[in-house]
């Protein structure tokens, strides 16, 4: 697959997925999409998310897994692709480490 098509898909998905998450809401927990990784055939998308505060991470990830089909329907309403990609939500470890460093710096 061409790199241009892959970039366009990432650009579109990086707009549509956060749009759905914002509309859905997570209460006091803030969930942000930090990075997308897409397979060459556009069938699998790994969505890396950051969750703040960190103690709401388990609940937020469970909610994202539960709403996976609705997010895919939201994507399907905006794109005309042969296949809708499978979404895999993962915690962004880099973001988690950054939050920990900020926490340590604030203490000192």
FENTA-V87179 format. One line per field, one symbol per residue. phi: phi as a letter, one per 40 degrees, with the letter a starting at -180 (. if undefined). psi: psi as a letter, one per 30 degrees, with the letter a starting at -180 (. if undefined). burial: # if it has 16 or more other C-alpha atoms within 10 Angstrom, else .. A space follows every 10 residues. Layout:
phi->???
psi->???
burial->???
This chain:
phi->.ccccccccc cccccccccc ccccgbgccb bbccabbbcc cgcbbcbcbb bbcdcccccc cccccccdcc cccccccbbb bcbcccbbcb cccccccccc cccccccc
psi->kkeeeeeeee eeefeeeeee eeeekgbfkk kkjfkkkkle ggfkkkjkkk kklffgeeee eeeeeegeee eeeeefffli lekkkkkjkl kjeeeeeeee eeeeeee.
burial->.....#..## ..##.###.# #.......## ####.#.#.. .#..###### ##....#..# #..#...#.. ##..#..... ...##.#.## ##..#...#. ........
